Amino acid sequence: MDKLPMNDVPMLVSAINFLLRDHEFETLDEICNHFNVNRAALEAKMTTQGFEWSEQQKKFW
């Protein structure tokens, strides 16, 4: 994956959860750093669309 699908929130949730589930990255911070995405802005975008980050489960839901 060259970039995250930032304009398609359901696909973005799926992509991030996939990358973490398959252990391509260990943390959301690693994903944000790799794809040059601001974590706070990413989480804010997800929250406005009804998704919440679970640090314990390492996924958006």
PDBQT receptor file of N, H, CA, C and O in Angstrom, charges set to zero:
ATOM      1  N   MET A   1       0.846  -1.163   0.000  1.00  0.00    +0.000 N 
ATOM      2  CA  MET A   1       0.000   0.000   0.000  1.00  0.00    +0.000 C 
ATOM      3  C   MET A   1       0.902   1.239   0.000  1.00  0.00    +0.000 C 
ATOM      4  O   MET A   1       1.773   1.390   0.857  1.00  0.00    +0.000 OA
ATOM      5  N   ASP A   2       0.677   2.115  -0.972  1.00  0.00    +0.000 N 
ATOM      6  H   ASP A   2      -0.031   1.992  -1.669  1.00  0.00    +0.000 HD
ATOM      7  CA  ASP A   2       1.495   3.318  -1.100  1.00  0.00    +0.000 C 
ATOM      8  C   ASP A   2       1.004   4.467  -0.236  1.00  0.00    +0.000 C 
ATOM      9  O   ASP A   2       1.798   5.278   0.239  1.00  0.00    +0.000 OA
ATOM     10  N   LYS A   3      -0.311   4.533  -0.033  1.00  0.00    +0.000 N 
ATOM     11  H   LYS A   3      -0.956   3.874  -0.419  1.00  0.00    +0.000 HD
ATOM     12  CA  LYS A   3      -0.879   5.596   0.793  1.00  0.00    +0.000 C 
ATOM     13  C   LYS A   3      -2.190   5.118   1.390  1.00  0.00    +0.000 C 
ATOM     14  O   LYS A   3      -2.799   4.161   0.912  1.00  0.00    +0.000 OA
ATOM     15  N   LEU A   4      -2.607   5.796   2.431  1.00  0.00    +0.000 N 
ATOM     16  H   LEU A   4      -2.113   6.573   2.819  1.00  0.00    +0.000 HD
ATOM     17  CA  LEU A   4      -3.877   5.463   3.063  1.00  0.00    +0.000 C 
ATOM     18  C   LEU A   4      -5.022   6.133   2.310  1.00  0.00    +0.000 C 
ATOM     19  O   LEU A   4      -4.863   7.249   1.815  1.00  0.00    +0.000 OA
ATOM     20  N   PRO A   5      -6.174   5.466   2.216  1.00  0.00    +0.000 N 
ATOM     21  CA  PRO A   5      -7.329   6.044   1.513  1.00  0.00    +0.000 C 
ATOM     22  C   PRO A   5      -8.042   7.087   2.387  1.00  0.00    +0.000 C 
ATOM     23  O   PRO A   5      -9.130   6.832   2.903  1.00  0.00    +0.000 OA
ATOM     24  N   MET A   6      -7.427   8.246   2.543  1.00  0.00    +0.000 N 
ATOM     25  H   MET A   6      -6.544   8.454   2.124  1.00  0.00    +0.000 HD
ATOM     26  CA  MET A   6      -7.905   9.273   3.475  1.00  0.00    +0.000 C 
ATOM     27  C   MET A   6      -9.288   9.823   3.130  1.00  0.00    +0.000 C 
ATOM     28  O   MET A   6      -9.978  10.324   4.018  1.00  0.00    +0.000 OA
ATOM     29  N   ASN A   7      -9.709   9.745   1.878  1.00  0.00    +0.000 N 
ATOM     30  H   ASN A   7      -9.148   9.338   1.157  1.00  0.00    +0.000 HD
ATOM     31  CA  ASN A   7     -11.003  10.304   1.477  1.00  0.00    +0.000 C 
ATOM     32  C   ASN A   7     -12.155   9.312   1.566  1.00  0.00    +0.000 C 
ATOM     33  O   ASN A   7     -13.297   9.661   1.268  1.00  0.00    +0.000 OA
ATOM     34  N   ASP A   8     -11.868   8.090   1.970  1.00  0.00    +0.000 N 
ATOM     35  H   ASP A   8     -10.940   7.807   2.213  1.00  0.00    +0.000 HD
ATOM     36  CA  ASP A   8     -12.887   7.047   2.075  1.00  0.00    +0.000 C 
ATOM     37  C   ASP A   8     -12.766   6.426   3.467  1.00  0.00    +0.000 C 
ATOM     38  O   ASP A   8     -12.012   5.474   3.667  1.00  0.00    +0.000 OA
ATOM     39  N   VAL A   9     -13.508   6.969   4.418  1.00  0.00    +0.000 N 
ATOM     40  H   VAL A   9     -14.121   7.743   4.255  1.00  0.00    +0.000 HD
ATOM     41  CA  VAL A   9     -13.347   6.580   5.819  1.00  0.00    +0.000 C 
ATOM     42  C   VAL A   9     -13.565   5.084   6.061  1.00  0.00    +0.000 C 
ATOM     43  O   VAL A   9     -12.758   4.483   6.771  1.00  0.00    +0.000 OA
ATOM     44  N   PRO A  10     -14.602   4.450   5.519  1.00  0.00    +0.000 N 
ATOM     45  CA  PRO A  10     -14.734   3.006   5.744  1.00  0.00    +0.000 C 
ATOM     46  C   PRO A  10     -13.523   2.212   5.227  1.00  0.00    +0.000 C 
ATOM     47  O   PRO A  10     -13.083   1.258   5.868  1.00  0.00    +0.000 OA
ATOM     48  N   MET A  11     -12.998   2.607   4.084  1.00  0.00    +0.000 N 
ATOM     49  H   MET A  11     -13.356   3.382   3.563  1.00  0.00    +0.000 HD
ATOM     50  CA  MET A  11     -11.802   1.933   3.559  1.00  0.00    +0.000 C 
ATOM     51  C   MET A  11     -10.579   2.242   4.425  1.00  0.00    +0.000 C 
ATOM     52  O   MET A  11      -9.712   1.387   4.605  1.00  0.00    +0.000 OA
ATOM     53  N   LEU A  12     -10.511   3.449   4.956  1.00  0.00    +0.000 N 
ATOM     54  H   LEU A  12     -11.215   4.144   4.810  1.00  0.00    +0.000 HD
ATOM     55  CA  LEU A  12      -9.410   3.845   5.829  1.00  0.00    +0.000 C 
ATOM     56  C   LEU A  12      -9.412   3.008   7.104  1.00  0.00    +0.000 C 
ATOM     57  O   LEU A  12      -8.366   2.519   7.530  1.00  0.00    +0.000 OA
ATOM     58  N   VAL A  13     -10.575   2.843   7.705  1.00  0.00    +0.000 N 
ATOM     59  H   VAL A  13     -11.424   3.240   7.358  1.00  0.00    +0.000 HD
ATOM     60  CA  VAL A  13     -10.703   2.000   8.899  1.00  0.00    +0.000 C 
ATOM     61  C   VAL A  13     -10.251   0.582   8.578  1.00  0.00    +0.000 C 
ATOM     62  O   VAL A  13      -9.476  -0.016   9.324  1.00  0.00    +0.000 OA
ATOM     63  N   SER A  14     -10.732   0.058   7.479  1.00  0.00    +0.000 N 
ATOM     64  H   SER A  14     -11.361   0.544   6.873  1.00  0.00    +0.000 HD
ATOM     65  CA  SER A  14     -10.377  -1.296   7.069  1.00  0.00    +0.000 C 
ATOM     66  C   SER A  14      -8.873  -1.428   6.843  1.00  0.00    +0.000 C 
ATOM     67  O   SER A  14      -8.260  -2.398   7.288  1.00  0.00    +0.000 OA
ATOM     68  N   ALA A  15      -8.281  -0.463   6.156  1.00  0.00    +0.000 N 
ATOM     69  H   ALA A  15      -8.779   0.325   5.794  1.00  0.00    +0.000 HD
ATOM     70  CA  ALA A  15      -6.847  -0.517   5.851  1.00  0.00    +0.000 C 
ATOM     71  C   ALA A  15      -6.013  -0.487   7.125  1.00  0.00    +0.000 C 
ATOM     72  O   ALA A  15      -5.085  -1.280   7.281  1.00  0.00    +0.000 OA
ATOM     73  N   ILE A  16      -6.337   0.416   8.028  1.00  0.00    +0.000 N 
ATOM     74  H   ILE A  16      -7.092   1.060   7.902  1.00  0.00    +0.000 HD
ATOM     75  CA  ILE A  16      -5.566   0.524   9.271  1.00  0.00    +0.000 C 
ATOM     76  C   ILE A  16      -5.710  -0.741  10.104  1.00  0.00    +0.000 C 
ATOM     77  O   ILE A  16      -4.718  -1.275  10.599  1.00  0.00    +0.000 OA
ATOM     78  N   ASN A  17      -6.924  -1.218  10.260  1.00  0.00    +0.000 N 
ATOM     79  H   ASN A  17      -7.730  -0.784   9.858  1.00  0.00    +0.000 HD
ATOM     80  CA  ASN A  17      -7.136  -2.435  11.047  1.00  0.00    +0.000 C 
ATOM     81  C   ASN A  17      -6.445  -3.635  10.407  1.00  0.00    +0.000 C 
ATOM     82  O   ASN A  17      -5.914  -4.490  11.116  1.00  0.00    +0.000 OA
ATOM     83  N   PHE A  18      -6.446  -3.708   9.088  1.00  0.00    +0.000 N 
ATOM     84  H   PHE A  18      -6.878  -3.014   8.513  1.00  0.00    +0.000 HD
ATOM     85  CA  PHE A  18      -5.761  -4.783   8.367  1.00  0.00    +0.000 C 
ATOM     86  C   PHE A  18      -4.256  -4.732   8.623  1.00  0.00    +0.000 C 
ATOM     87  O   PHE A  18      -3.640  -5.755   8.921  1.00  0.00    +0.000 OA
ATOM     88  N   LEU A  19      -3.666  -3.545   8.509  1.00  0.00    +0.000 N 
ATOM     89  H   LEU A  19      -4.167  -2.714   8.267  1.00  0.00    +0.000 HD
ATOM     90  CA  LEU A  19      -2.221  -3.397   8.709  1.00  0.00    +0.000 C 
ATOM     91  C   LEU A  19      -1.807  -3.798  10.120  1.00  0.00    +0.000 C 
ATOM     92  O   LEU A  19      -0.741  -4.381  10.317  1.00  0.00    +0.000 OA
ATOM     93  N   LEU A  20      -2.639  -3.490  11.085  1.00  0.00    +0.000 N 
ATOM     94  H   LEU A  20      -3.505  -3.017  10.925  1.00  0.00    +0.000 HD
ATOM     95  CA  LEU A  20      -2.332  -3.869  12.466  1.00  0.00    +0.000 C 
ATOM     96  C   LEU A  20      -2.592  -5.350  12.711  1.00  0.00    +0.000 C 
ATOM     97  O   LEU A  20      -1.793  -6.020  13.366  1.00  0.00    +0.000 OA
ATOM     98  N   ARG A  21      -3.687  -5.856  12.200  1.00  0.00    +0.000 N 
ATOM     99  H   ARG A  21      -4.336  -5.312  11.669  1.00  0.00    +0.000 HD
ATOM    100  CA  ARG A  21      -4.042  -7.267  12.410  1.00  0.00    +0.000 C 
ATOM    101  C   ARG A  21      -3.004  -8.202  11.812  1.00  0.00    +0.000 C 
ATOM    102  O   ARG A  21      -2.664  -9.232  12.394  1.00  0.00    +0.000 OA
ATOM    103  N   ASP A  22      -2.506  -7.826  10.639  1.00  0.00    +0.000 N 
ATOM    104  H   ASP A  22      -2.782  -6.989  10.166  1.00  0.00    +0.000 HD
ATOM    105  CA  ASP A  22      -1.521  -8.670   9.963  1.00  0.00    +0.000 C 
ATOM    106  C   ASP A  22      -0.088  -8.358  10.374  1.00  0.00    +0.000 C 
ATOM    107  O   ASP A  22       0.861  -8.843   9.759  1.00  0.00    +0.000 OA
ATOM    108  N   HIS A  23       0.063  -7.552  11.408  1.00  0.00    +0.000 N 
ATOM    109  H   HIS A  23      -0.708  -7.158  11.908  1.00  0.00    +0.000 HD
ATOM    110  CA  HIS A  23       1.359  -7.220  12.005  1.00  0.00    +0.000 C 
ATOM    111  C   HIS A  23       2.341  -6.579  11.032  1.00  0.00    +0.000 C 
ATOM    112  O   HIS A  23       3.554  -6.715  11.189  1.00  0.00    +0.000 OA
ATOM    113  N   GLU A  24       1.813  -5.875  10.022  1.00  0.00    +0.000 N 
ATOM    114  H   GLU A  24       0.827  -5.765   9.895  1.00  0.00    +0.000 HD
ATOM    115  CA  GLU A  24       2.700  -5.097   9.163  1.00  0.00    +0.000 C 
ATOM    116  C   GLU A  24       3.224  -3.899   9.940  1.00  0.00    +0.000 C 
ATOM    117  O   GLU A  24       4.316  -3.399   9.669  1.00  0.00    +0.000 OA
ATOM    118  N   PHE A  25       2.436  -3.443  10.909  1.00  0.00    +0.000 N 
ATOM    119  H   PHE A  25       1.549  -3.849  11.129  1.00  0.00    +0.000 HD
ATOM    120  CA  PHE A  25       2.818  -2.383  11.836  1.00  0.00    +0.000 C 
ATOM    121  C   PHE A  25       2.334  -2.802  13.210  1.00  0.00    +0.000 C 
ATOM    122  O   PHE A  25       1.327  -3.498  13.339  1.00  0.00    +0.000 OA
ATOM    123  N   GLU A  26       3.055  -2.375  14.237  1.00  0.00    +0.000 N 
ATOM    124  H   GLU A  26       3.873  -1.809  14.133  1.00  0.00    +0.000 HD
ATOM    125  CA  GLU A  26       2.676  -2.747  15.600  1.00  0.00    +0.000 C 
ATOM    126  C   GLU A  26       1.779  -1.714  16.277  1.00  0.00    +0.000 C 
ATOM    127  O   GLU A  26       1.026  -2.052  17.190  1.00  0.00    +0.000 OA
ATOM    128  N   THR A  27       1.857  -0.451  15.834  1.00  0.00    +0.000 N 
ATOM    129  H   THR A  27       2.469  -0.177  15.092  1.00  0.00    +0.000 HD
ATOM    130  CA  THR A  27       1.082   0.601  16.493  1.00  0.00    +0.000 C 
ATOM    131  C   THR A  27       0.495   1.560  15.465  1.00  0.00    +0.000 C 
ATOM    132  O   THR A  27       0.932   1.614  14.315  1.00  0.00    +0.000 OA
ATOM    133  N   LEU A  28      -0.498   2.306  15.906  1.00  0.00    +0.000 N 
ATOM    134  H   LEU A  28      -0.853   2.262  16.840  1.00  0.00    +0.000 HD
ATOM    135  CA  LEU A  28      -1.076   3.345  15.059  1.00  0.00    +0.000 C 
ATOM    136  C   LEU A  28      -0.038   4.431  14.783  1.00  0.00    +0.000 C 
ATOM    137  O   LEU A  28      -0.009   5.000  13.692  1.00  0.00    +0.000 OA
ATOM    138  N   ASP A  29       0.808   4.717  15.761  1.00  0.00    +0.000 N 
ATOM    139  H   ASP A  29       0.785   4.255  16.648  1.00  0.00    +0.000 HD
ATOM    140  CA  ASP A  29       1.873   5.706  15.554  1.00  0.00    +0.000 C 
ATOM    141  C   ASP A  29       2.803   5.289  14.419  1.00  0.00    +0.000 C 
ATOM    142  O   ASP A  29       3.201   6.129  13.612  1.00  0.00    +0.000 OA
ATOM    143  N   GLU A  30       3.153   4.016  14.344  1.00  0.00    +0.000 N 
ATOM    144  H   GLU A  30       2.829   3.333  14.999  1.00  0.00    +0.000 HD
ATOM    145  CA  GLU A  30       4.013   3.530  13.256  1.00  0.00    +0.000 C 
ATOM    146  C   GLU A  30       3.346   3.746  11.901  1.00  0.00    +0.000 C 
ATOM    147  O   GLU A  30       4.001   4.164  10.946  1.00  0.00    +0.000 OA
ATOM    148  N   ILE A  31       2.061   3.467  11.814  1.00  0.00    +0.000 N 
ATOM    149  H   ILE A  31       1.529   3.128  12.590  1.00  0.00    +0.000 HD
ATOM    150  CA  ILE A  31       1.325   3.672  10.562  1.00  0.00    +0.000 C 
ATOM    151  C   ILE A  31       1.334   5.151  10.192  1.00  0.00    +0.000 C 
ATOM    152  O   ILE A  31       1.616   5.512   9.049  1.00  0.00    +0.000 OA
ATOM    153  N   CYS A  32       1.028   5.994  11.157  1.00  0.00    +0.000 N 
ATOM    154  H   CYS A  32       0.799   5.700  12.085  1.00  0.00    +0.000 HD
ATOM    155  CA  CYS A  32       0.993   7.441  10.890  1.00  0.00    +0.000 C 
ATOM    156  C   CYS A  32       2.359   7.951  10.441  1.00  0.00    +0.000 C 
ATOM    157  O   CYS A  32       2.449   8.740   9.501  1.00  0.00    +0.000 OA
ATOM    158  N   ASN A  33       3.410   7.512  11.101  1.00  0.00    +0.000 N 
ATOM    159  H   ASN A  33       3.338   6.871  11.865  1.00  0.00    +0.000 HD
ATOM    160  CA  ASN A  33       4.758   7.933  10.708  1.00  0.00    +0.000 C 
ATOM    161  C   ASN A  33       5.105   7.445   9.308  1.00  0.00    +0.000 C 
ATOM    162  O   ASN A  33       5.651   8.201   8.505  1.00  0.00    +0.000 OA
ATOM    163  N   HIS A  34       4.796   6.202   9.014  1.00  0.00    +0.000 N 
ATOM    164  H   HIS A  34       4.353   5.587   9.666  1.00  0.00    +0.000 HD
ATOM    165  CA  HIS A  34       5.121   5.625   7.704  1.00  0.00    +0.000 C 
ATOM    166  C   HIS A  34       4.407   6.353   6.566  1.00  0.00    +0.000 C 
ATOM    167  O   HIS A  34       5.002   6.619   5.521  1.00  0.00    +0.000 OA
ATOM    168  N   PHE A  35       3.134   6.671   6.772  1.00  0.00    +0.000 N 
ATOM    169  H   PHE A  35       2.650   6.455   7.621  1.00  0.00    +0.000 HD
ATOM    170  CA  PHE A  35       2.333   7.302   5.723  1.00  0.00    +0.000 C 
ATOM    171  C   PHE A  35       2.273   8.830   5.855  1.00  0.00    +0.000 C 
ATOM    172  O   PHE A  35       1.523   9.497   5.142  1.00  0.00    +0.000 OA
ATOM    173  N   ASN A  36       3.074   9.370   6.778  1.00  0.00    +0.000 N 
ATOM    174  H   ASN A  36       3.683   8.828   7.358  1.00  0.00    +0.000 HD
ATOM    175  CA  ASN A  36       3.158  10.819   6.987  1.00  0.00    +0.000 C 
ATOM    176  C   ASN A  36       1.778  11.433   7.253  1.00  0.00    +0.000 C 
ATOM    177  O   ASN A  36       1.371  12.396   6.603  1.00  0.00    +0.000 OA
ATOM    178  N   VAL A  37       1.075  10.850   8.224  1.00  0.00    +0.000 N 
ATOM    179  H   VAL A  37       1.405  10.068   8.752  1.00  0.00    +0.000 HD
ATOM    180  CA  VAL A  37      -0.264  11.295   8.605  1.00  0.00    +0.000 C 
ATOM    181  C   VAL A  37      -0.218  11.761  10.058  1.00  0.00    +0.000 C 
ATOM    182  O   VAL A  37       0.389  11.100  10.901  1.00  0.00    +0.000 OA
ATOM    183  N   ASN A  38      -0.842  12.872  10.351  1.00  0.00    +0.000 N 
ATOM    184  H   ASN A  38      -1.335  13.408   9.666  1.00  0.00    +0.000 HD
ATOM    185  CA  ASN A  38      -0.925  13.380  11.709  1.00  0.00    +0.000 C 
ATOM    186  C   ASN A  38      -1.927  12.531  12.489  1.00  0.00    +0.000 C 
ATOM    187  O   ASN A  38      -3.103  12.458  12.131  1.00  0.00    +0.000 OA
ATOM    188  N   ARG A  39      -1.454  11.893  13.552  1.00  0.00    +0.000 N 
ATOM    189  H   ARG A  39      -0.499  11.952  13.842  1.00  0.00    +0.000 HD
ATOM    190  CA  ARG A  39      -2.319  10.975  14.300  1.00  0.00    +0.000 C 
ATOM    191  C   ARG A  39      -3.525  11.687  14.904  1.00  0.00    +0.000 C 
ATOM    192  O   ARG A  39      -4.641  11.173  14.831  1.00  0.00    +0.000 OA
ATOM    193  N   ALA A  40      -3.320  12.855  15.495  1.00  0.00    +0.000 N 
ATOM    194  H   ALA A  40      -2.414  13.273  15.554  1.00  0.00    +0.000 HD
ATOM    195  CA  ALA A  40      -4.434  13.584  16.115  1.00  0.00    +0.000 C 
ATOM    196  C   ALA A  40      -5.495  13.934  15.078  1.00  0.00    +0.000 C 
ATOM    197  O   ALA A  40      -6.691  13.818  15.345  1.00  0.00    +0.000 OA
ATOM    198  N   ALA A  41      -5.061  14.361  13.901  1.00  0.00    +0.000 N 
ATOM    199  H   ALA A  41      -4.090  14.456  13.684  1.00  0.00    +0.000 HD
ATOM    200  CA  ALA A  41      -6.007  14.698  12.829  1.00  0.00    +0.000 C 
ATOM    201  C   ALA A  41      -6.734  13.446  12.346  1.00  0.00    +0.000 C 
ATOM    202  O   ALA A  41      -7.932  13.484  12.066  1.00  0.00    +0.000 OA
ATOM    203  N   LEU A  42      -6.004  12.340  12.250  1.00  0.00    +0.000 N 
ATOM    204  H   LEU A  42      -5.031  12.308  12.477  1.00  0.00    +0.000 HD
ATOM    205  CA  LEU A  42      -6.611  11.073  11.830  1.00  0.00    +0.000 C 
ATOM    206  C   LEU A  42      -7.683  10.639  12.829  1.00  0.00    +0.000 C 
ATOM    207  O   LEU A  42      -8.797  10.291  12.438  1.00  0.00    +0.000 OA
ATOM    208  N   GLU A  43      -7.345  10.662  14.107  1.00  0.00    +0.000 N 
ATOM    209  H   GLU A  43      -6.440  10.945  14.424  1.00  0.00    +0.000 HD
ATOM    210  CA  GLU A  43      -8.320  10.255  15.121  1.00  0.00    +0.000 C 
ATOM    211  C   GLU A  43      -9.523  11.192  15.145  1.00  0.00    +0.000 C 
ATOM    212  O   GLU A  43     -10.653  10.740  15.329  1.00  0.00    +0.000 OA
ATOM    213  N   ALA A  44      -9.294  12.489  14.962  1.00  0.00    +0.000 N 
ATOM    214  H   ALA A  44      -8.376  12.856  14.812  1.00  0.00    +0.000 HD
ATOM    215  CA  ALA A  44     -10.403  13.448  14.924  1.00  0.00    +0.000 C 
ATOM    216  C   ALA A  44     -11.324  13.160  13.745  1.00  0.00    +0.000 C 
ATOM    217  O   ALA A  44     -12.547  13.204  13.878  1.00  0.00    +0.000 OA
ATOM    218  N   LYS A  45     -10.731  12.865  12.593  1.00  0.00    +0.000 N 
ATOM    219  H   LYS A  45      -9.737  12.828  12.485  1.00  0.00    +0.000 HD
ATOM    220  CA  LYS A  45     -11.526  12.541  11.393  1.00  0.00    +0.000 C 
ATOM    221  C   LYS A  45     -12.371  11.295  11.640  1.00  0.00    +0.000 C 
ATOM    222  O   LYS A  45     -13.554  11.259  11.301  1.00  0.00    +0.000 OA
ATOM    223  N   MET A  46     -11.759  10.283  12.229  1.00  0.00    +0.000 N 
ATOM    224  H   MET A  46     -10.799  10.311  12.504  1.00  0.00    +0.000 HD
ATOM    225  CA  MET A  46     -12.479   9.038  12.499  1.00  0.00    +0.000 C 
ATOM    226  C   MET A  46     -13.613   9.268  13.500  1.00  0.00    +0.000 C 
ATOM    227  O   MET A  46     -14.706   8.723  13.343  1.00  0.00    +0.000 OA
ATOM    228  N   THR A  47     -13.351  10.071  14.522  1.00  0.00    +0.000 N 
ATOM    229  H   THR A  47     -12.464  10.514  14.650  1.00  0.00    +0.000 HD
ATOM    230  CA  THR A  47     -14.363  10.348  15.540  1.00  0.00    +0.000 C 
ATOM    231  C   THR A  47     -15.578  11.034  14.930  1.00  0.00    +0.000 C 
ATOM    232  O   THR A  47     -16.714  10.706  15.273  1.00  0.00    +0.000 OA
ATOM    233  N   THR A  48     -15.346  11.984  14.027  1.00  0.00    +0.000 N 
ATOM    234  H   THR A  48     -14.423  12.251  13.748  1.00  0.00    +0.000 HD
ATOM    235  CA  THR A  48     -16.477  12.687  13.408  1.00  0.00    +0.000 C 
ATOM    236  C   THR A  48     -17.310  11.753  12.543  1.00  0.00    +0.000 C 
ATOM    237  O   THR A  48     -18.471  12.044  12.255  1.00  0.00    +0.000 OA
ATOM    238  N   GLN A  49     -16.725  10.631  12.127  1.00  0.00    +0.000 N 
ATOM    239  H   GLN A  49     -15.782  10.395  12.360  1.00  0.00    +0.000 HD
ATOM    240  CA  GLN A  49     -17.448   9.658  11.311  1.00  0.00    +0.000 C 
ATOM    241  C   GLN A  49     -17.992   8.492  12.143  1.00  0.00    +0.000 C 
ATOM    242  O   GLN A  49     -18.523   7.525  11.596  1.00  0.00    +0.000 OA
ATOM    243  N   GLY A  50     -17.854   8.592  13.477  1.00  0.00    +0.000 N 
ATOM    244  H   GLY A  50     -17.423   9.377  13.922  1.00  0.00    +0.000 HD
ATOM    245  CA  GLY A  50     -18.435   7.587  14.358  1.00  0.00    +0.000 C 
ATOM    246  C   GLY A  50     -17.520   6.434  14.725  1.00  0.00    +0.000 C 
ATOM    247  O   GLY A  50     -17.980   5.444  15.294  1.00  0.00    +0.000 OA
ATOM    248  N   PHE A  51     -16.240   6.539  14.415  1.00  0.00    +0.000 N 
ATOM    249  H   PHE A  51     -15.867   7.344  13.954  1.00  0.00    +0.000 HD
ATOM    250  CA  PHE A  51     -15.288   5.478  14.756  1.00  0.00    +0.000 C 
ATOM    251  C   PHE A  51     -14.453   5.902  15.952  1.00  0.00    +0.000 C 
ATOM    252  O   PHE A  51     -14.158   7.083  16.132  1.00  0.00    +0.000 OA
ATOM    253  N   GLU A  52     -14.079   4.936  16.756  1.00  0.00    +0.000 N 
ATOM    254  H   GLU A  52     -14.319   3.976  16.610  1.00  0.00    +0.000 HD
ATOM    255  CA  GLU A  52     -13.294   5.198  17.956  1.00  0.00    +0.000 C 
ATOM    256  C   GLU A  52     -12.067   4.299  17.954  1.00  0.00    +0.000 C 
ATOM    257  O   GLU A  52     -12.145   3.136  17.560  1.00  0.00    +0.000 OA
ATOM    258  N   TRP A  53     -10.934   4.838  18.393  1.00  0.00    +0.000 N 
ATOM    259  H   TRP A  53     -10.870   5.783  18.714  1.00  0.00    +0.000 HD
ATOM    260  CA  TRP A  53      -9.698   4.069  18.476  1.00  0.00    +0.000 C 
ATOM    261  C   TRP A  53      -9.639   3.339  19.810  1.00  0.00    +0.000 C 
ATOM    262  O   TRP A  53      -9.872   3.941  20.858  1.00  0.00    +0.000 OA
ATOM    263  N   SER A  54      -9.333   2.057  19.780  1.00  0.00    +0.000 N 
ATOM    264  H   SER A  54      -9.143   1.568  18.929  1.00  0.00    +0.000 HD
ATOM    265  CA  SER A  54      -9.133   1.272  20.994  1.00  0.00    +0.000 C 
ATOM    266  C   SER A  54      -7.655   0.921  21.082  1.00  0.00    +0.000 C 
ATOM    267  O   SER A  54      -7.161   0.095  20.314  1.00  0.00    +0.000 OA
ATOM    268  N   GLU A  55      -6.952   1.547  22.015  1.00  0.00    +0.000 N 
ATOM    269  H   GLU A  55      -7.353   2.218  22.639  1.00  0.00    +0.000 HD
ATOM    270  CA  GLU A  55      -5.525   1.271  22.199  1.00  0.00    +0.000 C 
ATOM    271  C   GLU A  55      -5.322  -0.167  22.652  1.00  0.00    +0.000 C 
ATOM    272  O   GLU A  55      -4.372  -0.830  22.235  1.00  0.00    +0.000 OA
ATOM    273  N   GLN A  56      -6.217  -0.644  23.506  1.00  0.00    +0.000 N 
ATOM    274  H   GLN A  56      -6.988  -0.105  23.845  1.00  0.00    +0.000 HD
ATOM    275  CA  GLN A  56      -6.106  -2.003  24.029  1.00  0.00    +0.000 C 
ATOM    276  C   GLN A  56      -6.257  -3.047  22.918  1.00  0.00    +0.000 C 
ATOM    277  O   GLN A  56      -5.497  -4.014  22.863  1.00  0.00    +0.000 OA
ATOM    278  N   GLN A  57      -7.235  -2.849  22.038  1.00  0.00    +0.000 N 
ATOM    279  H   GLN A  57      -7.852  -2.063  22.083  1.00  0.00    +0.000 HD
ATOM    280  CA  GLN A  57      -7.480  -3.812  20.962  1.00  0.00    +0.000 C 
ATOM    281  C   GLN A  57      -6.706  -3.484  19.690  1.00  0.00    +0.000 C 
ATOM    282  O   GLN A  57      -6.689  -4.276  18.748  1.00  0.00    +0.000 OA
ATOM    283  N   LYS A  58      -6.069  -2.319  19.664  1.00  0.00    +0.000 N 
ATOM    284  H   LYS A  58      -6.083  -1.675  20.429  1.00  0.00    +0.000 HD
ATOM    285  CA  LYS A  58      -5.308  -1.856  18.500  1.00  0.00    +0.000 C 
ATOM    286  C   LYS A  58      -6.159  -1.867  17.233  1.00  0.00    +0.000 C 
ATOM    287  O   LYS A  58      -5.793  -2.472  16.225  1.00  0.00    +0.000 OA
ATOM    288  N   LYS A  59      -7.301  -1.186  17.305  1.00  0.00    +0.000 N 
ATOM    289  H   LYS A  59      -7.598  -0.695  18.124  1.00  0.00    +0.000 HD
ATOM    290  CA  LYS A  59      -8.140  -1.090  16.115  1.00  0.00    +0.000 C 
ATOM    291  C   LYS A  59      -9.152   0.034  16.260  1.00  0.00    +0.000 C 
ATOM    292  O   LYS A  59      -9.469   0.477  17.364  1.00  0.00    +0.000 OA
ATOM    293  N   PHE A  60      -9.650   0.484  15.109  1.00  0.00    +0.000 N 
ATOM    294  H   PHE A  60      -9.392   0.124  14.213  1.00  0.00    +0.000 HD
ATOM    295  CA  PHE A  60     -10.784   1.399  15.088  1.00  0.00    +0.000 C 
ATOM    296  C   PHE A  60     -12.038   0.549  15.046  1.00  0.00    +0.000 C 
ATOM    297  O   PHE A  60     -12.060  -0.505  14.411  1.00  0.00    +0.000 OA
ATOM    298  N   TRP A  61     -13.065   0.998  15.712  1.00  0.00    +0.000 N 
ATOM    299  H   TRP A  61     -13.047   1.854  16.228  1.00  0.00    +0.000 HD
ATOM    300  CA  TRP A  61     -14.351   0.297  15.696  1.00  0.00    +0.000 C 
ATOM    301  C   TRP A  61     -15.464   1.292  15.773  1.00  0.00    +0.000 C 
ATOM    302  O   TRP A  61     -16.635   0.910  15.773  1.00  0.00    +0.000 OA
TER     303      TRP A  61
